[in-house]
Amino acid sequence: MEGSIDLILDATHRSAELAHSLAREHWYKGLMTEAVGATIDAAFSIDRPLNRFFARIDTRDDASARVAKKLGLIQEGVLRQSRFHKGKFIDNAIFVILRDNWKMTVLLS
């Protein structure tokens, strides 16, 4: 698999969580920025409107944090030792964009 984007919708709270991965040979080509941007745009365009879109990003993953920031997501905080991966506890940063902020990001680009 070259890459994937998973979107977890929470209809009750009108939010969506994004998770993504991309094969190493495709890093630094702008592919994930484009794909995540299109996913956010689609998520905010569905019939039952979402208000909040977020991603949990490993605090060591600078590339994914850059993708989030390029798309206008802001870091709300860090969930310390919130995930156990390969024998270690990992901190996850929470990056968020709200519907109104996304509209402004799209208008300004």
N, C-alpha and C positions, 0 to 999 in steps of 0.2 A: 504494500500500500504506500502511495506517495504522501498522503496526508489526509486529515479528516477534521471536520468541525462538528461538534455535538452541541445541540441546543436543548436545554432542559427548561420547559415552560412551566410556570406556576400561575395558572389561570386565576386562582383565588386572590393572589396578591398582585397580579398583573406585572409579573417580572419574568426575566429569563436569565439563565446562567449559560455561559459559553465555555467550552473546553476545546482546545485544538492541538493538533500535532502535525508536524511536517518532516518528511525525510531530510536528513542532514544535507544531502546533495542539492536541495532546493532552497536552503536558507539564504538570506540576504539578497533576494531577488524581488522583494516586494509582493510576492504571491500571497502571503498570509495577510498582509495589510489589506490588500484588495479583497480577498475572500471574506475576512472578518467584517470589513466595512459593508460588503454586500449582504452579509448575514444580518448585521444589525439593522440595515435599511429594511430588509424584508421583515424582520421581527417587529419593527415599529410600524409596518404597513398592514399587518394582518387585521382581520375584521374586528376581533375583540382587542382593543388597543392595549398594548403594554406601556407601562410607565417607566420601568427600571430595567436596565440591562447591566449584568455584571460578569466579571471573570475573576477566578481565583488564580493567582500567578505565583509560582515558586519565587521567593525573594532572590534567589540566585540566578533567575532567568531574565537577564537584562534585555535580550532580544524581544521576548514576549511583552515585557513592560514597555519597551519602545513602541511596539505595534499598538498597544492600548493607548498610550499617550498621543501618538500620531492621529488616532481616531477620535480624540477628545475625551477619553475616559480619564477620570481623576482617581487617584489613590485615596480611598477612604480610611484605610487602616491595615493592620497586619494581624492575622490569626496566628499566634505563636504556637509552634509545634502542633499544628492542626492536622497534619498528615504524616503517616508512617510509610516511608519509601526506602527500599533497599537497606533495611536495618537501622534507619535513622529517622528521627522526627524532623519534619520540614515545616518552615514558616511559609504561609501563603499571604501575599498582599491581595487586597480586594480593590479592584478597579471598577468604577461605575460610571455610567452615563444615563441621564434621564431623558425622556422623550423630548422635552422642550430644548434641552442642550443639544441633542442630536439634530433637531431641526435647524438650529443656529449653525452648527458645524457644517451641515450640508449647504446651507445658504451661503456661507462664507468661503466655501471651497470652489 
